[in-house]
Amino acid sequence: MNKTEKKNTPVVEARFSPASLLRKIIGSVSKAHKTYGLEWWIMIAGIVIVLFMLYMAFFPQTIAPFSALDQDTGPQLSAPDKTHIFGTDNLKRDVFSRVVFGSRTILGVAFSAALLSSIIGIPLGLFSGYFGGALDRILSLIMDSIYSFPGLILAIAFAAMLGPGVINITLAVSVIYIPTYFRLVRGQVLTLKEELYVEAAHSIGAPNIIILIKYIFPNVIATVVVVFSLNIADAIMTEAALSYIGLGLPAGIPDWGMDIAIGKSFLPSGVWWMITFPGLAIILLALGFTMLGEGLAEILNPRLLEK
């Protein structure tokens, strides 16, 4: 074969295949496991649980055999069987379907509450720690006053004042987490604003808002992500507790905490499934976000790589 023939020979490009993608994923996971160790698998387990619950929340119709409000799914207070794997409640509703549809409610409230508290707490912490002075003293006093109250007690007070409803319960839960973001971000900003790169930005005349957004905020994102995940786990428990005591959502909305409260009165009669499965769902969901947050906390900790 001469040089001309070599040039005219078509080059066969490597085609994409699921097998090659799977090999790359397995290789990346194996490499990450060697780097981070057990913390990597803790985070992966949390991600799997959270993704499963998110699928339940977004696509409940693909899993639940009945509607959450259908009061003619079978016999009243029927024990778990092939038709109703979690049994039925006192209104002949399928408990499994209620658990599936209830994931949308509790995830929506918990995520919205954590997001709202971070949107308020993070900017306040940035400005308070960076500018200091009277603003810092006033905000710190307010946040410390809120932080001194037990979270659940404070949420109960706000929920009782605002009344039942999705928006009201979200506001009640979000209030108790604002000081967490504020104190965390403020503490980091107090340290970061003394770094050389921040002083260099000052020396070239960079505006304060640019310094906060471009130089300081990116360095607190990692910690905020961890706290956000852990706050969702705590918000899940708080929302369920408020619904359990009757300060949560209206009766027409499927909710795990409310189902536990209803099933409590039937427990002496041997109807254990009405509280067992919603309770396990709460534990599993909170555990998933906790494992995700703890895994991220270890992986994003630079000192871990020095071991």
C-alpha positions in Angstrom: 0.0 0.0 0.0 1.5 3.3 -1.1 1.1 6.7 0.7 -1.8 7.8 -1.5 -3.8 4.7 -0.5 -3.1 5.2 3.2 -4.4 8.8 2.9 -7.6 7.6 1.2 -8.3 4.9 3.8 -11.3 5.9 5.8 -10.8 6.2 9.5 -13.3 4.3 11.6 -14.3 6.3 14.6 -15.1 4.6 17.9 -18.8 4.4 18.4 -20.6 5.2 21.6 -22.0 2.1 23.4 -23.7 1.5 26.7 -21.0 -0.9 27.7 -18.3 1.7 27.3 -20.3 4.2 29.3 -20.8 1.6 32.0 -17.1 0.9 32.1 -16.3 4.6 32.5 -18.9 5.0 35.3 -17.6 1.9 37.1 -14.0 3.2 36.8 -14.9 6.6 38.1 -16.8 5.1 41.1 -13.9 2.7 41.8 -11.4 5.6 41.7 -13.6 7.8 44.0 -14.0 4.9 46.4 -10.2 4.5 46.7 -9.9 8.3 47.2 -12.7 8.9 49.8 -13.3 5.4 51.3 -16.5 4.7 53.2 -17.8 8.3 53.0 -18.2 7.8 49.2 -20.6 4.8 49.7 -22.5 6.6 52.4 -23.1 9.4 50.0 -24.1 7.0 47.2 -26.6 5.2 49.5 -28.1 8.6 50.4 -28.4 9.5 46.7 -30.1 6.3 45.9 -32.7 6.7 48.6 -33.3 10.4 47.7 -33.6 9.6 44.0 -36.1 6.9 44.7 -38.2 9.2 46.9 -38.0 11.9 44.3 -39.3 9.5 41.6 -42.2 8.6 43.9 -43.0 12.3 44.4 -42.8 13.3 40.7 -44.4 10.1 39.2 -46.7 8.7 41.9 -49.1 7.3 39.3 -46.5 4.9 38.0 -46.2 3.3 41.4 -49.5 3.7 43.3 -52.3 1.4 42.3 -55.0 3.7 43.6 -55.6 7.4 44.2 -54.6 8.7 47.6 -58.1 10.0 48.2 -60.0 7.0 46.8 -62.3 5.7 49.6 -63.4 2.5 47.9 -60.2 0.6 47.3 -61.2 -2.5 49.4 -62.3 -3.6 52.9 -62.0 -1.2 55.8 -58.9 -1.7 58.0 -57.7 -4.6 55.9 -54.4 -6.1 56.8 -51.6 -6.1 54.2 -52.2 -8.6 51.4 -51.5 -9.1 47.7 -54.0 -6.4 46.6 -53.1 -3.9 49.4 -49.5 -4.5 50.3 -49.6 -1.9 53.1 -53.3 -2.6 54.0 -56.2 -0.1 54.1 -57.2 2.6 56.6 -60.4 3.4 58.4 -61.8 5.1 55.2 -60.9 2.2 52.9 -58.0 4.1 51.4 -55.0 2.2 50.2 -52.1 2.9 52.7 -49.4 2.2 50.1 -50.9 4.7 47.7 -51.1 7.3 50.5 -47.5 6.7 51.3 -46.5 7.2 47.6 -48.5 10.4 47.1 -47.5 11.7 50.6 -43.9 11.8 49.5 -44.8 14.7 47.2 -46.2 16.7 50.1 -43.4 16.2 52.6 -40.6 16.6 50.0 -42.3 19.8 48.7 -42.6 21.4 52.1 -39.1 20.3 53.3 -37.3 21.4 50.2 -39.2 24.7 49.9 -38.5 25.5 53.6 -34.8 24.7 53.3 -34.5 26.7 50.0 -36.4 29.7 51.5 -34.3 29.8 54.6 -31.1 29.6 52.6 -32.2 32.4 50.3 -32.7 34.6 53.3 -29.9 33.4 55.6 -27.0 33.3 53.2 -27.2 36.9 52.0 -27.7 38.2 55.5 -24.6 36.2 56.7 -22.6 37.5 53.8 -23.4 41.2 54.4 -23.2 40.9 58.2 -19.8 39.2 58.2 -18.3 41.4 55.5 -19.4 44.9 56.5 -19.6 44.3 60.3 -20.5 47.3 62.5 -24.0 48.0 63.7 -25.6 45.9 61.0 -23.6 42.9 62.2 -24.5 43.4 65.8 -28.2 43.8 65.2 -28.5 40.8 62.9 -26.4 38.7 65.2 -28.6 39.6 68.1 -31.8 38.7 66.2 -30.4 35.5 64.8 -29.1 34.4 68.2 -32.4 35.1 69.8 -34.2 32.9 67.2 -31.5 30.2 67.5 -31.9 30.0 71.3 -35.4 28.6 70.9 -35.9 24.9 70.3 -36.6 24.5 66.6 -39.8 22.4 67.0 -41.3 24.7 69.6 -40.6 27.7 67.4 -42.2 26.0 64.4 -45.2 25.0 66.5 -45.6 28.7 67.5 -45.5 30.0 64.0 -47.7 27.2 62.6 -50.3 27.9 65.3 -50.2 31.6 64.4 -50.3 31.2 60.6 -52.8 28.3 60.5 -52.8 25.2 58.3 -51.8 25.3 54.7 -48.9 24.3 52.5 -47.5 27.9 52.3 -48.0 28.6 56.0 -46.4 25.3 57.1 -43.5 26.0 54.7 -43.0 29.5 56.2 -43.2 28.1 59.8 -40.6 25.5 59.1 -38.2 27.8 57.1 -38.0 30.4 60.0 -36.1 28.0 62.3 -33.3 27.4 59.8 -32.5 31.0 58.8 -30.1 31.4 61.8 -28.3 28.2 60.8 -27.3 29.6 57.4 -26.6 33.1 58.9 -24.2 31.9 61.6 -22.4 29.5 59.3 -21.9 31.9 56.4 -21.0 34.8 58.7 -18.4 32.8 60.5 -16.7 31.9 57.3 -16.9 35.4 55.8 -15.1 36.8 58.9 -12.2 34.5 58.1 -12.2 34.8 54.3 -12.3 38.6 54.2 -8.8 38.7 55.7 -7.3 36.5 53.0 -4.7 38.0 50.6 -6.8 37.6 47.5 -9.6 39.6 49.0 -7.2 42.3 50.0 -5.8 42.3 46.5 -9.3 42.7 45.1 -9.7 45.7 47.4 -6.4 47.2 46.3 -7.4 47.2 42.6 -10.7 48.9 43.4 -13.1 46.1 43.0 -16.6 46.9 44.4 -17.7 45.2 47.6 -20.6 43.4 45.9 -18.2 42.0 43.3 -15.8 40.8 46.1 -18.7 39.1 47.9 -20.0 37.4 44.8 -16.8 36.5 43.0 -14.2 35.9 45.7 -16.0 35.1 49.0 -19.3 33.4 48.1 -17.7 30.6 46.0 -15.7 29.6 49.0 -18.7 29.0 51.2 -20.8 27.1 48.7 -19.4 23.7 49.7 -20.4 24.1 53.3 -23.8 25.5 52.4 -24.6 22.5 50.2 -23.9 20.1 53.1 -26.0 22.2 55.5 -28.8 22.4 52.9 -29.0 18.6 52.7 -29.0 18.1 56.4 -31.6 20.9 56.9 -34.0 19.1 54.5 -33.7 15.9 56.6 -34.5 17.9 59.7 -37.4 19.8 58.0 -38.9 16.4 57.1 -39.1 15.5 60.7 -40.4 18.9 61.7 -43.1 18.9 59.1 -44.2 15.4 60.1 -44.3 16.4 63.7 -46.5 19.5 63.0 -48.9 17.4 60.9 -49.0 14.8 63.7 -50.2 17.3 66.3 -52.7 18.9 63.9 -50.9 22.1 62.9 -49.8 21.0 59.5 -51.8 20.6 56.3 -55.5 20.4 55.5 -57.2 17.0 55.8 -57.6 16.7 52.0 -53.8 16.5 51.3 -52.0 13.2 51.8 -49.4 13.5 54.5 -47.3 11.0 56.4 -47.5 12.8 59.7 -51.3 13.1 59.5 -51.7 9.5 58.6 -49.7 8.5 61.7 -51.9 10.7 63.8 -55.0 9.0 62.4 -53.6 5.5 62.8 -52.6 6.1 66.4 -56.2 5.7 67.6 -56.5 2.3 65.9 -53.3 0.9 67.2 -54.8 -0.6 70.4 -57.1 -2.6 68.1 -54.2 -4.3 66.4 -54.2 -2.1 63.3 -50.4 -1.6 63.2 -50.0 -0.9 59.5 -51.6 2.6 59.5 -48.7 4.0 61.5 -45.9 1.6 60.6 -45.5 2.3 56.9 -45.8 6.1 57.0 -43.4 6.1 59.9 -40.9 4.0 58.0 -41.2 6.3 55.0 -40.3 9.3 57.2 -37.3 7.5 58.7 -36.1 6.4 55.3 -36.4 9.8 53.7 -34.7 11.6 56.6 -32.0 9.0 56.6 -31.4 9.4 52.9 -30.8 13.1 53.2 -28.7 12.7 56.3 -26.4 10.1 54.7 -26.1 12.4 51.6 -25.2 15.4 53.8 -22.8 13.4 56.0 -21.1 11.9 52.9 -20.7 15.3 51.3 -19.4 16.8 54.5 -16.5 14.3 54.6 -15.8 14.4 50.8 -15.8 18.2 50.6 -13.5 18.4 53.7 -10.0 19.1 52.3 -8.4 17.7 55.5 -9.8 14.3 54.6 -7.5 14.0 51.6 -4.4 14.7 53.8 -4.9 11.4 55.7 
